[in-house]
Amino acid sequence: MGRLVDAVIAAGTVFGVQYAAREISPADDRATRRWYEHLNKPHFNPPGPAYAVIWTALDGLLAWSGYRLLRAEPSCARTTALTLWALFVAGVAGFPFFVFRKRQLGTGLAICISLVMTSGASIRTAHKVDCKAAAMQVPFFVWLIFATCIHEQIWRRN
């Protein structure tokens, strides 16, 4: 595929999933915001505006990683890396649906844990194809570990 097509596929996948997650999640709904604001959260939970900055940077790196994987030489390792990358990206949409729409904190924690595992597997397989693509996924992996710690505390306290 051409560079532009690969870039559109990678960025479209990441940002399309984020858009879909936003559409299926009532996070902007007043009742949902009020519910979330009243949850007992740990002191290390970042302020709301920080999430927008963090997610934008992480999504950009994830899209760039996907682009690099798409540009790599076709192989079984590349197919596996792209499959895990796509599974990881798609999994991100599940969290807001279950936490904000369904208000299922336990399911949200299970999704967090599965995302950490999927992200780790994605990094490991991407490393066999393109070390830079794998490295671009590491910040998201670190964020997921931190986010899982936050969500575990929210689940435990509420």
Phi and psi in radians as a Rosetta constraint file:
Dihedral C 1 N 2 CA 2 C 2 CIRCULARHARMONIC -1.382 0.35
Dihedral N 2 CA 2 C 2 N 3 CIRCULARHARMONIC 2.819 0.35
Dihedral C 2 N 3 CA 3 C 3 CIRCULARHARMONIC -1.006 0.35
Dihedral N 3 CA 3 C 3 N 4 CIRCULARHARMONIC -0.787 0.35
Dihedral C 3 N 4 CA 4 C 4 CIRCULARHARMONIC -1.110 0.35
Dihedral N 4 CA 4 C 4 N 5 CIRCULARHARMONIC -0.766 0.35
Dihedral C 4 N 5 CA 5 C 5 CIRCULARHARMONIC -1.094 0.35
Dihedral N 5 CA 5 C 5 N 6 CIRCULARHARMONIC -0.769 0.35
Dihedral C 5 N 6 CA 6 C 6 CIRCULARHARMONIC -1.091 0.35
Dihedral N 6 CA 6 C 6 N 7 CIRCULARHARMONIC -0.711 0.35
Dihedral C 6 N 7 CA 7 C 7 CIRCULARHARMONIC -1.116 0.35
Dihedral N 7 CA 7 C 7 N 8 CIRCULARHARMONIC -0.748 0.35
Dihedral C 7 N 8 CA 8 C 8 CIRCULARHARMONIC -1.137 0.35
Dihedral N 8 CA 8 C 8 N 9 CIRCULARHARMONIC -0.714 0.35
Dihedral C 8 N 9 CA 9 C 9 CIRCULARHARMONIC -1.105 0.35
Dihedral N 9 CA 9 C 9 N 10 CIRCULARHARMONIC -0.857 0.35
Dihedral C 9 N 10 CA 10 C 10 CIRCULARHARMONIC -1.129 0.35
Dihedral N 10 CA 10 C 10 N 11 CIRCULARHARMONIC -0.902 0.35
Dihedral C 10 N 11 CA 11 C 11 CIRCULARHARMONIC -1.165 0.35
Dihedral N 11 CA 11 C 11 N 12 CIRCULARHARMONIC -0.711 0.35
Dihedral C 11 N 12 CA 12 C 12 CIRCULARHARMONIC -1.083 0.35
Dihedral N 12 CA 12 C 12 N 13 CIRCULARHARMONIC -0.656 0.35
Dihedral C 12 N 13 CA 13 C 13 CIRCULARHARMONIC -1.122 0.35
Dihedral N 13 CA 13 C 13 N 14 CIRCULARHARMONIC -0.910 0.35
Dihedral C 13 N 14 CA 14 C 14 CIRCULARHARMONIC -1.112 0.35
Dihedral N 14 CA 14 C 14 N 15 CIRCULARHARMONIC -0.926 0.35
Dihedral C 14 N 15 CA 15 C 15 CIRCULARHARMONIC -1.305 0.35
Dihedral N 15 CA 15 C 15 N 16 CIRCULARHARMONIC -0.480 0.35
Dihedral C 15 N 16 CA 16 C 16 CIRCULARHARMONIC -1.143 0.35
Dihedral N 16 CA 16 C 16 N 17 CIRCULARHARMONIC -0.732 0.35
Dihedral C 16 N 17 CA 17 C 17 CIRCULARHARMONIC -1.144 0.35
Dihedral N 17 CA 17 C 17 N 18 CIRCULARHARMONIC -0.729 0.35
Dihedral C 17 N 18 CA 18 C 18 CIRCULARHARMONIC -1.098 0.35
Dihedral N 18 CA 18 C 18 N 19 CIRCULARHARMONIC -0.715 0.35
Dihedral C 18 N 19 CA 19 C 19 CIRCULARHARMONIC -1.106 0.35
Dihedral N 19 CA 19 C 19 N 20 CIRCULARHARMONIC -0.803 0.35
Dihedral C 19 N 20 CA 20 C 20 CIRCULARHARMONIC -1.067 0.35
Dihedral N 20 CA 20 C 20 N 21 CIRCULARHARMONIC -0.731 0.35
Dihedral C 20 N 21 CA 21 C 21 CIRCULARHARMONIC -1.066 0.35
Dihedral N 21 CA 21 C 21 N 22 CIRCULARHARMONIC -0.700 0.35
Dihedral C 21 N 22 CA 22 C 22 CIRCULARHARMONIC -1.171 0.35
Dihedral N 22 CA 22 C 22 N 23 CIRCULARHARMONIC -0.649 0.35
Dihedral C 22 N 23 CA 23 C 23 CIRCULARHARMONIC -1.216 0.35
Dihedral N 23 CA 23 C 23 N 24 CIRCULARHARMONIC -0.620 0.35
Dihedral C 23 N 24 CA 24 C 24 CIRCULARHARMONIC -1.555 0.35
Dihedral N 24 CA 24 C 24 N 25 CIRCULARHARMONIC -0.073 0.35
Dihedral C 24 N 25 CA 25 C 25 CIRCULARHARMONIC -1.921 0.35
Dihedral N 25 CA 25 C 25 N 26 CIRCULARHARMONIC 2.281 0.35
Dihedral C 25 N 26 CA 26 C 26 CIRCULARHARMONIC -1.494 0.35
Dihedral N 26 CA 26 C 26 N 27 CIRCULARHARMONIC 0.671 0.35
Dihedral C 26 N 27 CA 27 C 27 CIRCULARHARMONIC -1.035 0.35
Dihedral N 27 CA 27 C 27 N 28 CIRCULARHARMONIC -0.496 0.35
Dihedral C 27 N 28 CA 28 C 28 CIRCULARHARMONIC -1.499 0.35
Dihedral N 28 CA 28 C 28 N 29 CIRCULARHARMONIC -0.133 0.35
Dihedral C 28 N 29 CA 29 C 29 CIRCULARHARMONIC -1.163 0.35
Dihedral N 29 CA 29 C 29 N 30 CIRCULARHARMONIC 2.353 0.35
Dihedral C 29 N 30 CA 30 C 30 CIRCULARHARMONIC -1.010 0.35
Dihedral N 30 CA 30 C 30 N 31 CIRCULARHARMONIC -0.763 0.35
Dihedral C 30 N 31 CA 31 C 31 CIRCULARHARMONIC -1.131 0.35
Dihedral N 31 CA 31 C 31 N 32 CIRCULARHARMONIC -0.664 0.35
Dihedral C 31 N 32 CA 32 C 32 CIRCULARHARMONIC -1.190 0.35
Dihedral N 32 CA 32 C 32 N 33 CIRCULARHARMONIC -0.760 0.35
Dihedral C 32 N 33 CA 33 C 33 CIRCULARHARMONIC -1.044 0.35
Dihedral N 33 CA 33 C 33 N 34 CIRCULARHARMONIC -0.765 0.35
Dihedral C 33 N 34 CA 34 C 34 CIRCULARHARMONIC -1.101 0.35
Dihedral N 34 CA 34 C 34 N 35 CIRCULARHARMONIC -0.771 0.35
Dihedral C 34 N 35 CA 35 C 35 CIRCULARHARMONIC -1.018 0.35
Dihedral N 35 CA 35 C 35 N 36 CIRCULARHARMONIC -0.841 0.35
Dihedral C 35 N 36 CA 36 C 36 CIRCULARHARMONIC -1.166 0.35
Dihedral N 36 CA 36 C 36 N 37 CIRCULARHARMONIC -0.690 0.35
Dihedral C 36 N 37 CA 37 C 37 CIRCULARHARMONIC -1.102 0.35
Dihedral N 37 CA 37 C 37 N 38 CIRCULARHARMONIC -0.529 0.35
Dihedral C 37 N 38 CA 38 C 38 CIRCULARHARMONIC -1.543 0.35
Dihedral N 38 CA 38 C 38 N 39 CIRCULARHARMONIC -0.049 0.35
Dihedral C 38 N 39 CA 39 C 39 CIRCULARHARMONIC -1.209 0.35
Dihedral N 39 CA 39 C 39 N 40 CIRCULARHARMONIC 2.549 0.35
Dihedral C 39 N 40 CA 40 C 40 CIRCULARHARMONIC -1.383 0.35
Dihedral N 40 CA 40 C 40 N 41 CIRCULARHARMONIC 1.904 0.35
Dihedral C 40 N 41 CA 41 C 41 CIRCULARHARMONIC -1.927 0.35
Dihedral N 41 CA 41 C 41 N 42 CIRCULARHARMONIC 2.706 0.35
Dihedral C 41 N 42 CA 42 C 42 CIRCULARHARMONIC -1.235 0.35
Dihedral N 42 CA 42 C 42 N 43 CIRCULARHARMONIC 2.773 0.35
Dihedral C 42 N 43 CA 43 C 43 CIRCULARHARMONIC -1.133 0.35
Dihedral N 43 CA 43 C 43 N 44 CIRCULARHARMONIC -0.369 0.35
Dihedral C 43 N 44 CA 44 C 44 CIRCULARHARMONIC -1.582 0.35
Dihedral N 44 CA 44 C 44 N 45 CIRCULARHARMONIC 0.155 0.35
Dihedral C 44 N 45 CA 45 C 45 CIRCULARHARMONIC -1.221 0.35
Dihedral N 45 CA 45 C 45 N 46 CIRCULARHARMONIC 2.144 0.35
Dihedral C 45 N 46 CA 46 C 46 CIRCULARHARMONIC -1.118 0.35
Dihedral N 46 CA 46 C 46 N 47 CIRCULARHARMONIC 2.711 0.35
Dihedral C 46 N 47 CA 47 C 47 CIRCULARHARMONIC -1.148 0.35
Dihedral N 47 CA 47 C 47 N 48 CIRCULARHARMONIC 2.650 0.35
Dihedral C 47 N 48 CA 48 C 48 CIRCULARHARMONIC -0.813 0.35
Dihedral N 48 CA 48 C 48 N 49 CIRCULARHARMONIC -0.876 0.35
Dihedral C 48 N 49 CA 49 C 49 CIRCULARHARMONIC -1.057 0.35
Dihedral N 49 CA 49 C 49 N 50 CIRCULARHARMONIC -0.446 0.35
Dihedral C 49 N 50 CA 50 C 50 CIRCULARHARMONIC -1.120 0.35
Dihedral N 50 CA 50 C 50 N 51 CIRCULARHARMONIC -0.562 0.35
Dihedral C 50 N 51 CA 51 C 51 CIRCULARHARMONIC -1.074 0.35
Dihedral N 51 CA 51 C 51 N 52 CIRCULARHARMONIC -0.710 0.35
Dihedral C 51 N 52 CA 52 C 52 CIRCULARHARMONIC -1.078 0.35
Dihedral N 52 CA 52 C 52 N 53 CIRCULARHARMONIC -0.759 0.35
Dihedral C 52 N 53 CA 53 C 53 CIRCULARHARMONIC -1.155 0.35
Dihedral N 53 CA 53 C 53 N 54 CIRCULARHARMONIC -0.822 0.35
Dihedral C 53 N 54 CA 54 C 54 CIRCULARHARMONIC -1.082 0.35
Dihedral N 54 CA 54 C 54 N 55 CIRCULARHARMONIC -0.860 0.35
Dihedral C 54 N 55 CA 55 C 55 CIRCULARHARMONIC -1.126 0.35
Dihedral N 55 CA 55 C 55 N 56 CIRCULARHARMONIC -0.640 0.35
Dihedral C 55 N 56 CA 56 C 56 CIRCULARHARMONIC -1.090 0.35
Dihedral N 56 CA 56 C 56 N 57 CIRCULARHARMONIC -0.809 0.35
Dihedral C 56 N 57 CA 57 C 57 CIRCULARHARMONIC -1.115 0.35
Dihedral N 57 CA 57 C 57 N 58 CIRCULARHARMONIC -0.790 0.35
Dihedral C 57 N 58 CA 58 C 58 CIRCULARHARMONIC -1.140 0.35
Dihedral N 58 CA 58 C 58 N 59 CIRCULARHARMONIC -0.709 0.35
Dihedral C 58 N 59 CA 59 C 59 CIRCULARHARMONIC -1.125 0.35
Dihedral N 59 CA 59 C 59 N 60 CIRCULARHARMONIC -0.685 0.35
Dihedral C 59 N 60 CA 60 C 60 CIRCULARHARMONIC -1.072 0.35
Dihedral N 60 CA 60 C 60 N 61 CIRCULARHARMONIC -0.787 0.35
Dihedral C 60 N 61 CA 61 C 61 CIRCULARHARMONIC -1.122 0.35
Dihedral N 61 CA 61 C 61 N 62 CIRCULARHARMONIC -0.684 0.35
Dihedral C 61 N 62 CA 62 C 62 CIRCULARHARMONIC -1.146 0.35
Dihedral N 62 CA 62 C 62 N 63 CIRCULARHARMONIC -0.717 0.35
Dihedral C 62 N 63 CA 63 C 63 CIRCULARHARMONIC -1.121 0.35
Dihedral N 63 CA 63 C 63 N 64 CIRCULARHARMONIC -0.744 0.35
Dihedral C 63 N 64 CA 64 C 64 CIRCULARHARMONIC -1.113 0.35
Dihedral N 64 CA 64 C 64 N 65 CIRCULARHARMONIC -0.703 0.35
Dihedral C 64 N 65 CA 65 C 65 CIRCULARHARMONIC -1.067 0.35
Dihedral N 65 CA 65 C 65 N 66 CIRCULARHARMONIC -0.806 0.35
Dihedral C 65 N 66 CA 66 C 66 CIRCULARHARMONIC -1.067 0.35
Dihedral N 66 CA 66 C 66 N 67 CIRCULARHARMONIC -0.691 0.35
Dihedral C 66 N 67 CA 67 C 67 CIRCULARHARMONIC -1.047 0.35
Dihedral N 67 CA 67 C 67 N 68 CIRCULARHARMONIC -0.817 0.35
Dihedral C 67 N 68 CA 68 C 68 CIRCULARHARMONIC -1.108 0.35
Dihedral N 68 CA 68 C 68 N 69 CIRCULARHARMONIC -0.675 0.35
Dihedral C 68 N 69 CA 69 C 69 CIRCULARHARMONIC -1.155 0.35
Dihedral N 69 CA 69 C 69 N 70 CIRCULARHARMONIC -0.695 0.35
Dihedral C 69 N 70 CA 70 C 70 CIRCULARHARMONIC -1.111 0.35
Dihedral N 70 CA 70 C 70 N 71 CIRCULARHARMONIC -0.575 0.35
Dihedral C 70 N 71 CA 71 C 71 CIRCULARHARMONIC -1.402 0.35
Dihedral N 71 CA 71 C 71 N 72 CIRCULARHARMONIC -0.234 0.35
Dihedral C 71 N 72 CA 72 C 72 CIRCULARHARMONIC -1.205 0.35
Dihedral N 72 CA 72 C 72 N 73 CIRCULARHARMONIC 2.786 0.35
Dihedral C 72 N 73 CA 73 C 73 CIRCULARHARMONIC -1.043 0.35
Dihedral N 73 CA 73 C 73 N 74 CIRCULARHARMONIC 2.281 0.35
Dihedral C 73 N 74 CA 74 C 74 CIRCULARHARMONIC -0.995 0.35
Dihedral N 74 CA 74 C 74 N 75 CIRCULARHARMONIC 2.339 0.35
Dihedral C 74 N 75 CA 75 C 75 CIRCULARHARMONIC -2.901 0.35
Dihedral N 75 CA 75 C 75 N 76 CIRCULARHARMONIC 2.965 0.35
Dihedral C 75 N 76 CA 76 C 76 CIRCULARHARMONIC -1.103 0.35
Dihedral N 76 CA 76 C 76 N 77 CIRCULARHARMONIC -0.685 0.35
Dihedral C 76 N 77 CA 77 C 77 CIRCULARHARMONIC -1.104 0.35
Dihedral N 77 CA 77 C 77 N 78 CIRCULARHARMONIC -0.709 0.35
Dihedral C 77 N 78 CA 78 C 78 CIRCULARHARMONIC -1.133 0.35
Dihedral N 78 CA 78 C 78 N 79 CIRCULARHARMONIC -0.758 0.35
Dihedral C 78 N 79 CA 79 C 79 CIRCULARHARMONIC -1.065 0.35
Dihedral N 79 CA 79 C 79 N 80 CIRCULARHARMONIC -0.759 0.35
Dihedral C 79 N 80 CA 80 C 80 CIRCULARHARMONIC -1.112 0.35
Dihedral N 80 CA 80 C 80 N 81 CIRCULARHARMONIC -0.781 0.35
Dihedral C 80 N 81 CA 81 C 81 CIRCULARHARMONIC -1.083 0.35
Dihedral N 81 CA 81 C 81 N 82 CIRCULARHARMONIC -0.768 0.35
Dihedral C 81 N 82 CA 82 C 82 CIRCULARHARMONIC -1.170 0.35
Dihedral N 82 CA 82 C 82 N 83 CIRCULARHARMONIC -0.646 0.35
Dihedral C 82 N 83 CA 83 C 83 CIRCULARHARMONIC -1.111 0.35
Dihedral N 83 CA 83 C 83 N 84 CIRCULARHARMONIC -0.818 0.35
Dihedral C 83 N 84 CA 84 C 84 CIRCULARHARMONIC -1.166 0.35
Dihedral N 84 CA 84 C 84 N 85 CIRCULARHARMONIC -0.658 0.35
Dihedral C 84 N 85 CA 85 C 85 CIRCULARHARMONIC -1.040 0.35
Dihedral N 85 CA 85 C 85 N 86 CIRCULARHARMONIC -0.845 0.35
Dihedral C 85 N 86 CA 86 C 86 CIRCULARHARMONIC -1.141 0.35
Dihedral N 86 CA 86 C 86 N 87 CIRCULARHARMONIC -0.694 0.35
Dihedral C 86 N 87 CA 87 C 87 CIRCULARHARMONIC -1.088 0.35
Dihedral N 87 CA 87 C 87 N 88 CIRCULARHARMONIC -0.752 0.35
Dihedral C 87 N 88 CA 88 C 88 CIRCULARHARMONIC -1.094 0.35
Dihedral N 88 CA 88 C 88 N 89 CIRCULARHARMONIC -0.832 0.35
Dihedral C 88 N 89 CA 89 C 89 CIRCULARHARMONIC -1.056 0.35
Dihedral N 89 CA 89 C 89 N 90 CIRCULARHARMONIC -0.798 0.35
Dihedral C 89 N 90 CA 90 C 90 CIRCULARHARMONIC -1.129 0.35
Dihedral N 90 CA 90 C 90 N 91 CIRCULARHARMONIC -0.631 0.35
Dihedral C 90 N 91 CA 91 C 91 CIRCULARHARMONIC -1.083 0.35
Dihedral N 91 CA 91 C 91 N 92 CIRCULARHARMONIC -0.485 0.35
Dihedral C 91 N 92 CA 92 C 92 CIRCULARHARMONIC -1.052 0.35
Dihedral N 92 CA 92 C 92 N 93 CIRCULARHARMONIC -0.553 0.35
Dihedral C 92 N 93 CA 93 C 93 CIRCULARHARMONIC -1.229 0.35
Dihedral N 93 CA 93 C 93 N 94 CIRCULARHARMONIC -0.416 0.35
Dihedral C 93 N 94 CA 94 C 94 CIRCULARHARMONIC -1.196 0.35
Dihedral N 94 CA 94 C 94 N 95 CIRCULARHARMONIC -0.576 0.35
Dihedral C 94 N 95 CA 95 C 95 CIRCULARHARMONIC -1.046 0.35
Dihedral N 95 CA 95 C 95 N 96 CIRCULARHARMONIC -0.984 0.35
Dihedral C 95 N 96 CA 96 C 96 CIRCULARHARMONIC -1.110 0.35
Dihedral N 96 CA 96 C 96 N 97 CIRCULARHARMONIC -0.544 0.35
Dihedral C 96 N 97 CA 97 C 97 CIRCULARHARMONIC -1.084 0.35
Dihedral N 97 CA 97 C 97 N 98 CIRCULARHARMONIC -0.878 0.35
Dihedral C 97 N 98 CA 98 C 98 CIRCULARHARMONIC -1.337 0.35
Dihedral N 98 CA 98 C 98 N 99 CIRCULARHARMONIC -0.596 0.35
Dihedral C 98 N 99 CA 99 C 99 CIRCULARHARMONIC -1.398 0.35
Dihedral N 99 CA 99 C 99 N 100 CIRCULARHARMONIC -0.849 0.35
Dihedral C 99 N 100 CA 100 C 100 CIRCULARHARMONIC -1.566 0.35
Dihedral N 100 CA 100 C 100 N 101 CIRCULARHARMONIC -0.690 0.35
Dihedral C 100 N 101 CA 101 C 101 CIRCULARHARMONIC -1.399 0.35
Dihedral N 101 CA 101 C 101 N 102 CIRCULARHARMONIC -0.858 0.35
Dihedral C 101 N 102 CA 102 C 102 CIRCULARHARMONIC -1.582 0.35
Dihedral N 102 CA 102 C 102 N 103 CIRCULARHARMONIC -0.279 0.35
Dihedral C 102 N 103 CA 103 C 103 CIRCULARHARMONIC 0.983 0.35
Dihedral N 103 CA 103 C 103 N 104 CIRCULARHARMONIC 0.722 0.35
Dihedral C 103 N 104 CA 104 C 104 CIRCULARHARMONIC -1.820 0.35
Dihedral N 104 CA 104 C 104 N 105 CIRCULARHARMONIC 1.550 0.35
Dihedral C 104 N 105 CA 105 C 105 CIRCULARHARMONIC -1.131 0.35
Dihedral N 105 CA 105 C 105 N 106 CIRCULARHARMONIC -0.626 0.35
Dihedral C 105 N 106 CA 106 C 106 CIRCULARHARMONIC -1.133 0.35
Dihedral N 106 CA 106 C 106 N 107 CIRCULARHARMONIC -0.736 0.35
Dihedral C 106 N 107 CA 107 C 107 CIRCULARHARMONIC -1.136 0.35
Dihedral N 107 CA 107 C 107 N 108 CIRCULARHARMONIC -0.669 0.35
Dihedral C 107 N 108 CA 108 C 108 CIRCULARHARMONIC -1.041 0.35
Dihedral N 108 CA 108 C 108 N 109 CIRCULARHARMONIC -0.710 0.35
Dihedral C 108 N 109 CA 109 C 109 CIRCULARHARMONIC -1.138 0.35
Dihedral N 109 CA 109 C 109 N 110 CIRCULARHARMONIC -0.735 0.35
Dihedral C 109 N 110 CA 110 C 110 CIRCULARHARMONIC -1.073 0.35
Dihedral N 110 CA 110 C 110 N 111 CIRCULARHARMONIC -0.685 0.35
Dihedral C 110 N 111 CA 111 C 111 CIRCULARHARMONIC -1.140 0.35
Dihedral N 111 CA 111 C 111 N 112 CIRCULARHARMONIC -0.753 0.35
Dihedral C 111 N 112 CA 112 C 112 CIRCULARHARMONIC -0.983 0.35
Dihedral N 112 CA 112 C 112 N 113 CIRCULARHARMONIC -0.837 0.35
Dihedral C 112 N 113 CA 113 C 113 CIRCULARHARMONIC -1.105 0.35
Dihedral N 113 CA 113 C 113 N 114 CIRCULARHARMONIC -0.751 0.35
Dihedral C 113 N 114 CA 114 C 114 CIRCULARHARMONIC -1.166 0.35
Dihedral N 114 CA 114 C 114 N 115 CIRCULARHARMONIC -0.584 0.35
Dihedral C 114 N 115 CA 115 C 115 CIRCULARHARMONIC -1.176 0.35
Dihedral N 115 CA 115 C 115 N 116 CIRCULARHARMONIC -0.661 0.35
Dihedral C 115 N 116 CA 116 C 116 CIRCULARHARMONIC -1.062 0.35
Dihedral N 116 CA 116 C 116 N 117 CIRCULARHARMONIC -0.792 0.35
Dihedral C 116 N 117 CA 117 C 117 CIRCULARHARMONIC -1.162 0.35
Dihedral N 117 CA 117 C 117 N 118 CIRCULARHARMONIC -0.776 0.35
Dihedral C 117 N 118 CA 118 C 118 CIRCULARHARMONIC -1.138 0.35
Dihedral N 118 CA 118 C 118 N 119 CIRCULARHARMONIC -0.715 0.35
Dihedral C 118 N 119 CA 119 C 119 CIRCULARHARMONIC -1.087 0.35
Dihedral N 119 CA 119 C 119 N 120 CIRCULARHARMONIC -0.782 0.35
Dihedral C 119 N 120 CA 120 C 120 CIRCULARHARMONIC -1.059 0.35
Dihedral N 120 CA 120 C 120 N 121 CIRCULARHARMONIC -0.751 0.35
Dihedral C 120 N 121 CA 121 C 121 CIRCULARHARMONIC -1.138 0.35
Dihedral N 121 CA 121 C 121 N 122 CIRCULARHARMONIC -0.665 0.35
Dihedral C 121 N 122 CA 122 C 122 CIRCULARHARMONIC -1.105 0.35
Dihedral N 122 CA 122 C 122 N 123 CIRCULARHARMONIC -0.759 0.35
Dihedral C 122 N 123 CA 123 C 123 CIRCULARHARMONIC -1.094 0.35
Dihedral N 123 CA 123 C 123 N 124 CIRCULARHARMONIC -0.809 0.35
Dihedral C 123 N 124 CA 124 C 124 CIRCULARHARMONIC -1.068 0.35
Dihedral N 124 CA 124 C 124 N 125 CIRCULARHARMONIC -0.784 0.35
Dihedral C 124 N 125 CA 125 C 125 CIRCULARHARMONIC -1.283 0.35
Dihedral N 125 CA 125 C 125 N 126 CIRCULARHARMONIC -0.625 0.35
Dihedral C 125 N 126 CA 126 C 126 CIRCULARHARMONIC -1.116 0.35
Dihedral N 126 CA 126 C 126 N 127 CIRCULARHARMONIC -0.594 0.35
Dihedral C 126 N 127 CA 127 C 127 CIRCULARHARMONIC -1.050 0.35
Dihedral N 127 CA 127 C 127 N 128 CIRCULARHARMONIC -0.535 0.35
Dihedral C 127 N 128 CA 128 C 128 CIRCULARHARMONIC -1.262 0.35
Dihedral N 128 CA 128 C 128 N 129 CIRCULARHARMONIC -0.343 0.35
Dihedral C 128 N 129 CA 129 C 129 CIRCULARHARMONIC -1.822 0.35
Dihedral N 129 CA 129 C 129 N 130 CIRCULARHARMONIC -0.800 0.35
Dihedral C 129 N 130 CA 130 C 130 CIRCULARHARMONIC -2.708 0.35
Dihedral N 130 CA 130 C 130 N 131 CIRCULARHARMONIC 1.891 0.35
Dihedral C 130 N 131 CA 131 C 131 CIRCULARHARMONIC -1.042 0.35
Dihedral N 131 CA 131 C 131 N 132 CIRCULARHARMONIC -0.639 0.35
Dihedral C 131 N 132 CA 132 C 132 CIRCULARHARMONIC -1.208 0.35
Dihedral N 132 CA 132 C 132 N 133 CIRCULARHARMONIC -0.671 0.35
Dihedral C 132 N 133 CA 133 C 133 CIRCULARHARMONIC -1.083 0.35
Dihedral N 133 CA 133 C 133 N 134 CIRCULARHARMONIC -0.703 0.35
Dihedral C 133 N 134 CA 134 C 134 CIRCULARHARMONIC -1.139 0.35
Dihedral N 134 CA 134 C 134 N 135 CIRCULARHARMONIC -0.780 0.35
Dihedral C 134 N 135 CA 135 C 135 CIRCULARHARMONIC -1.074 0.35
Dihedral N 135 CA 135 C 135 N 136 CIRCULARHARMONIC -0.577 0.35
Dihedral C 135 N 136 CA 136 C 136 CIRCULARHARMONIC -1.193 0.35
Dihedral N 136 CA 136 C 136 N 137 CIRCULARHARMONIC -0.334 0.35
Dihedral C 136 N 137 CA 137 C 137 CIRCULARHARMONIC -1.550 0.35
Dihedral N 137 CA 137 C 137 N 138 CIRCULARHARMONIC -0.263 0.35
Dihedral C 137 N 138 CA 138 C 138 CIRCULARHARMONIC -1.075 0.35
Dihedral N 138 CA 138 C 138 N 139 CIRCULARHARMONIC -0.769 0.35
Dihedral C 138 N 139 CA 139 C 139 CIRCULARHARMONIC -1.013 0.35
Dihedral N 139 CA 139 C 139 N 140 CIRCULARHARMONIC -0.655 0.35
Dihedral C 139 N 140 CA 140 C 140 CIRCULARHARMONIC -1.145 0.35
Dihedral N 140 CA 140 C 140 N 141 CIRCULARHARMONIC -0.721 0.35
Dihedral C 140 N 141 CA 141 C 141 CIRCULARHARMONIC -1.033 0.35
Dihedral N 141 CA 141 C 141 N 142 CIRCULARHARMONIC -0.809 0.35
Dihedral C 141 N 142 CA 142 C 142 CIRCULARHARMONIC -1.093 0.35
Dihedral N 142 CA 142 C 142 N 143 CIRCULARHARMONIC -0.765 0.35
Dihedral C 142 N 143 CA 143 C 143 CIRCULARHARMONIC -1.043 0.35
Dihedral N 143 CA 143 C 143 N 144 CIRCULARHARMONIC -0.737 0.35
Dihedral C 143 N 144 CA 144 C 144 CIRCULARHARMONIC -1.087 0.35
Dihedral N 144 CA 144 C 144 N 145 CIRCULARHARMONIC -0.666 0.35
Dihedral C 144 N 145 CA 145 C 145 CIRCULARHARMONIC -1.104 0.35
Dihedral N 145 CA 145 C 145 N 146 CIRCULARHARMONIC -0.802 0.35
Dihedral C 145 N 146 CA 146 C 146 CIRCULARHARMONIC -1.084 0.35
Dihedral N 146 CA 146 C 146 N 147 CIRCULARHARMONIC -0.812 0.35
Dihedral C 146 N 147 CA 147 C 147 CIRCULARHARMONIC -1.108 0.35
Dihedral N 147 CA 147 C 147 N 148 CIRCULARHARMONIC -0.617 0.35
Dihedral C 147 N 148 CA 148 C 148 CIRCULARHARMONIC -1.149 0.35
Dihedral N 148 CA 148 C 148 N 149 CIRCULARHARMONIC -0.696 0.35
Dihedral C 148 N 149 CA 149 C 149 CIRCULARHARMONIC -1.083 0.35
Dihedral N 149 CA 149 C 149 N 150 CIRCULARHARMONIC -0.760 0.35
Dihedral C 149 N 150 CA 150 C 150 CIRCULARHARMONIC -1.063 0.35
Dihedral N 150 CA 150 C 150 N 151 CIRCULARHARMONIC -0.892 0.35
Dihedral C 150 N 151 CA 151 C 151 CIRCULARHARMONIC -1.160 0.35
Dihedral N 151 CA 151 C 151 N 152 CIRCULARHARMONIC -0.602 0.35
Dihedral C 151 N 152 CA 152 C 152 CIRCULARHARMONIC -1.070 0.35
Dihedral N 152 CA 152 C 152 N 153 CIRCULARHARMONIC -0.714 0.35
Dihedral C 152 N 153 CA 153 C 153 CIRCULARHARMONIC -1.168 0.35
Dihedral N 153 CA 153 C 153 N 154 CIRCULARHARMONIC -0.718 0.35
Dihedral C 153 N 154 CA 154 C 154 CIRCULARHARMONIC -1.091 0.35
Dihedral N 154 CA 154 C 154 N 155 CIRCULARHARMONIC -0.804 0.35
Dihedral C 154 N 155 CA 155 C 155 CIRCULARHARMONIC -1.054 0.35
Dihedral N 155 CA 155 C 155 N 156 CIRCULARHARMONIC -0.804 0.35
Dihedral C 155 N 156 CA 156 C 156 CIRCULARHARMONIC -1.132 0.35
Dihedral N 156 CA 156 C 156 N 157 CIRCULARHARMONIC -0.682 0.35
Dihedral C 156 N 157 CA 157 C 157 CIRCULARHARMONIC -1.396 0.35
Dihedral N 157 CA 157 C 157 N 158 CIRCULARHARMONIC -0.342 0.35
